């Protein structure tokens, strides 16, 4: 076989004729993550202090609708996370009259109604911390420089007819989050991870889908978020409005004055 013909076959097959090395998976993964941060708004995304999202939230049990409500979610980013907590505080104000809410501080959560304020159950708090820490939008904003964090490029594939770039993000505790970034926009569209229930010792699978990104004031934010657990849909939010770095009502992250403190129920 003529050598030129043989070389042409190698090129058509995508095989290298030289000893050139492919880009290391860690470098490629970090490159995609950096491009994703730029797509989300770059410095504007990395330095946003607050965010408010308004819309409707839905809860599900075994894929069947079990609850829905109007929600206004106020979020404030903090400089660092306390032990066993997160570097963010949120207030989820629910109902058309906005007369009850969940208050998530950096290291404690409260269920606030007209009856008073009750600390949320431990398993609810643990789920909130786990969901927040593993949320790619939180991770890119708050954890990207965390010691020991690794970014491993897995490859390209098609997810729900979308060409995506897949990266595993692994922390110092060996917790891995697989993130799917849209090949064209580099915005995150899906993430998945597993966790072990400390009580049952059973493995659980968590998936979050991000969709309908819009400009929220210099930051691209998903107006549709869906969470799944062990193959079942458990949560959806459809935002009608998202704004960043807008003034909040005073004392947003404080318990109402004179609120009766109720006993925690686990």
C-alpha positions as CSV (number, residue, x, y, z in Angstrom):
1,X,0.0,0.0,0.0
2,X,1.4,3.4,-0.9
3,X,2.5,5.4,2.2
4,X,0.4,8.5,1.1
5,X,-2.7,6.4,0.9
6,X,-2.0,4.8,4.3
7,X,-1.4,8.3,5.9
8,X,-4.8,9.4,4.4
9,X,-6.5,6.5,6.1
10,X,-5.0,7.5,9.4
11,X,-6.1,11.1,9.0
12,X,-9.7,10.0,8.1
13,X,-9.8,7.8,11.2
14,X,-8.7,10.7,13.3
15,X,-5.5,9.0,14.4
16,X,-2.4,11.2,15.0
17,X,0.6,10.7,12.7
18,X,2.9,12.4,15.3
19,X,3.5,12.0,19.0
20,X,1.5,15.0,19.9
21,X,-0.3,14.6,23.2
22,X,-4.0,15.2,23.9
23,X,-4.9,17.9,26.4
24,X,-4.9,16.4,29.9
25,X,-8.4,15.7,31.2
26,X,-7.9,17.9,34.2
27,X,-6.8,20.9,32.1
28,X,-9.7,20.4,29.7
29,X,-12.2,20.1,32.6
30,X,-10.9,23.3,34.2
31,X,-11.0,25.1,30.9
32,X,-14.7,24.2,30.4
33,X,-15.5,25.3,34.0
34,X,-13.8,28.6,33.4
35,X,-15.7,29.1,30.2
36,X,-19.0,28.2,32.0
37,X,-18.2,30.9,34.6
38,X,-17.7,33.4,31.8
39,X,-21.0,32.3,30.2
40,X,-22.8,32.8,33.5
41,X,-21.6,36.4,33.7
42,X,-17.9,36.2,34.6
43,X,-17.0,38.7,37.4
44,X,-20.6,39.8,37.7
45,X,-21.6,36.2,38.5
46,X,-18.6,35.7,40.9
47,X,-19.3,38.8,42.8
48,X,-23.1,39.0,43.0
49,X,-24.1,39.5,46.6
50,X,-27.9,38.9,46.5
51,X,-30.6,37.3,44.3
52,X,-34.3,37.2,44.4
53,X,-36.4,34.8,42.4
54,X,-40.2,34.9,42.1
55,X,-42.4,32.2,40.6
56,X,-44.1,28.9,41.4
57,X,-42.7,25.9,43.1
58,X,-44.0,22.3,42.9
59,X,-43.3,19.3,45.0
60,X,-43.9,15.7,44.0
61,X,-44.1,12.2,45.5
62,X,-43.3,9.4,43.1
63,X,-43.7,11.8,40.2
64,X,-47.2,12.8,41.4
65,X,-47.9,16.4,42.3
66,X,-48.1,16.7,46.1
67,X,-48.0,20.5,46.5
68,X,-47.6,23.8,44.8
69,X,-47.2,27.4,45.9
70,X,-46.3,30.9,44.9
71,X,-42.7,31.6,46.1
72,X,-40.3,34.5,46.5
73,X,-36.8,33.3,47.3
74,X,-34.3,35.8,48.7
75,X,-30.7,34.7,48.6
76,X,-27.6,36.4,50.1
77,X,-24.1,35.1,49.6
78,X,-21.6,35.1,52.5
79,X,-17.8,35.3,52.5
80,X,-17.3,31.8,54.0
81,X,-19.3,28.8,55.3
82,X,-19.4,27.9,59.0
83,X,-18.7,24.4,60.1
84,X,-21.6,22.1,59.0
85,X,-23.2,24.9,57.1
86,X,-23.1,26.8,53.8
87,X,-21.9,30.2,52.7
88,X,-25.3,31.5,51.9
89,X,-28.6,32.4,53.6
90,X,-32.0,32.2,52.1
91,X,-35.6,33.1,52.9
92,X,-38.3,31.3,51.0
93,X,-41.5,33.3,51.4
94,X,-44.5,31.3,50.4
95,X,-48.2,31.8,49.6
96,X,-50.1,34.5,47.8
97,X,-50.3,36.5,51.1
98,X,-46.6,35.7,51.8
99,X,-47.6,34.8,55.3
100,X,-45.3,31.9,56.0
101,X,-41.7,31.1,55.1
102,X,-38.6,29.0,55.5
103,X,-35.5,30.8,56.8
104,X,-32.2,29.1,56.1
105,X,-29.3,30.8,57.8
106,X,-25.7,29.7,57.3
107,X,-25.9,27.0,60.0
108,X,-29.6,26.6,61.0
109,X,-33.0,26.6,59.4
110,X,-36.4,27.7,60.6
111,X,-40.0,27.1,59.7
112,X,-41.9,30.4,60.3
113,X,-45.7,30.7,60.4
114,X,-48.2,32.7,62.4
115,X,-47.8,30.2,65.2
116,X,-44.2,31.0,65.6
117,X,-40.7,29.9,64.5
118,X,-39.8,26.2,64.7
119,X,-36.3,24.8,63.9
120,X,-36.5,22.5,60.9
121,X,-35.9,18.8,61.4
122,X,-32.3,17.6,61.3
123,X,-32.9,15.5,58.1
124,X,-34.4,18.6,56.4
125,X,-31.4,20.7,57.3
126,X,-29.0,18.0,56.1
127,X,-30.8,17.7,52.8
128,X,-30.7,21.5,52.4
129,X,-27.0,21.6,53.0
130,X,-26.2,18.7,50.7
131,X,-28.4,20.1,47.9
132,X,-26.9,23.6,48.3
133,X,-23.2,22.4,48.4
134,X,-23.6,20.2,45.4
135,X,-25.5,22.7,43.3
136,X,-23.2,23.6,40.4
137,X,-24.3,27.3,40.5
138,X,-23.4,27.5,44.2
139,X,-20.2,25.5,43.6
140,X,-19.0,27.8,40.9
141,X,-19.8,30.9,42.9
142,X,-18.6,29.8,46.4
143,X,-16.4,26.6,46.1
144,X,-14.4,27.0,42.9
145,X,-11.1,27.7,44.8
146,X,-11.7,25.1,47.5
147,X,-8.5,23.2,48.3
148,X,-8.4,19.7,46.7
149,X,-11.1,20.4,44.1
150,X,-10.5,18.6,40.8
151,X,-12.1,19.0,37.4
152,X,-11.9,15.9,35.2
153,X,-13.1,16.1,31.6
154,X,-15.2,13.0,30.7
155,X,-16.1,13.7,27.1
156,X,-18.8,14.9,24.7
157,X,-22.2,13.3,24.4
158,X,-25.8,14.0,23.6
159,X,-28.3,14.7,26.4
160,X,-31.9,15.2,25.5
161,X,-30.9,16.2,21.9
162,X,-28.4,18.7,23.3
163,X,-24.7,18.3,22.6
164,X,-23.0,18.6,26.0
165,X,-19.5,18.5,27.5
166,X,-19.3,16.4,30.6
167,X,-17.0,17.2,33.5
168,X,-16.6,15.5,36.9
169,X,-16.0,17.9,39.8
170,X,-14.4,16.0,42.7
171,X,-13.8,17.6,46.1
172,X,-11.2,16.7,48.8
173,X,-13.8,14.3,50.5
174,X,-14.0,12.4,47.1
175,X,-17.6,13.6,46.5
176,X,-18.1,13.7,42.8
177,X,-20.6,15.8,40.9
178,X,-21.0,15.1,37.2
179,X,-22.0,18.2,35.3
180,X,-23.3,18.5,31.7
181,X,-22.4,21.8,30.0
182,X,-24.2,22.9,26.8
183,X,-21.5,22.6,24.1
184,X,-22.6,25.9,22.4
185,X,-23.4,28.1,25.4
186,X,-21.2,26.3,28.1
187,X,-24.1,26.9,30.6
188,X,-24.7,24.0,32.9
189,X,-27.9,22.0,32.0
190,X,-27.7,19.0,34.2
191,X,-25.8,17.6,37.2
192,X,-25.9,14.3,39.1
193,X,-24.3,12.9,42.2
194,X,-24.8,10.1,44.7
195,X,-24.9,10.2,48.5
196,X,-25.1,7.6,51.2
197,X,-28.0,7.8,53.7
198,X,-26.3,7.7,57.2
199,X,-29.3,6.0,58.7
200,X,-30.2,3.3,56.1
201,X,-26.7,3.1,54.5
202,X,-28.4,3.0,51.2
203,X,-27.1,4.8,48.1
204,X,-29.2,7.6,46.7
205,X,-29.0,9.3,43.3
206,X,-29.7,13.0,42.9
207,X,-30.2,14.8,39.5
208,X,-30.9,18.5,38.8
209,X,-31.9,19.8,35.4
210,X,-31.4,23.5,34.5
211,X,-33.3,25.2,31.7
212,X,-34.6,28.4,30.2
213,X,-31.6,30.6,31.0
214,X,-32.2,34.4,30.9
215,X,-30.3,37.5,31.7
216,X,-31.1,38.4,35.4
217,X,-29.1,41.7,35.4
218,X,-25.7,40.7,34.0
219,X,-25.9,37.1,35.3
220,X,-27.4,34.3,33.3
221,X,-29.7,32.3,35.5
222,X,-32.0,29.2,34.8
223,X,-35.7,30.1,35.1
224,X,-36.6,26.4,35.2
225,X,-35.0,24.0,37.8
226,X,-36.1,20.4,38.3
227,X,-34.7,18.1,41.0
228,X,-35.0,14.3,41.0
229,X,-34.2,11.7,43.6
230,X,-33.7,8.0,42.8
231,X,-35.4,8.4,39.5
232,X,-38.4,10.3,40.8
233,X,-39.2,14.0,40.3
234,X,-39.3,15.7,43.7
235,X,-39.2,19.5,43.0
236,X,-39.7,22.1,40.3
237,X,-39.4,25.8,40.2
238,X,-40.6,28.0,37.3
239,X,-39.4,31.5,37.9
240,X,-41.2,34.5,36.4
241,X,-38.6,37.0,37.5
242,X,-35.0,36.8,38.8
243,X,-32.9,39.8,39.8
244,X,-29.4,40.1,41.3
245,X,-28.0,42.7,43.6
246,X,-31.3,44.4,44.3
247,X,-32.2,45.8,47.7
248,X,-34.0,43.5,50.1
249,X,-36.7,44.4,52.6
250,X,-35.1,45.1,56.0
251,X,-34.4,42.3,58.5
252,X,-35.0,39.7,55.7
253,X,-32.8,37.1,57.5
254,X,-34.1,37.6,61.0
255,X,-36.9,35.9,62.8
256,X,-40.1,38.1,63.1
257,X,-40.0,40.3,66.2
258,X,-41.7,38.6,69.1
259,X,-42.1,35.3,67.3
260,X,-42.8,32.4,69.6
261,X,-40.0,29.9,69.5
262,X,-41.4,26.4,69.1
263,X,-39.8,23.0,69.8
264,X,-38.0,21.2,67.0
265,X,-39.8,18.1,65.8
266,X,-37.8,15.3,64.3
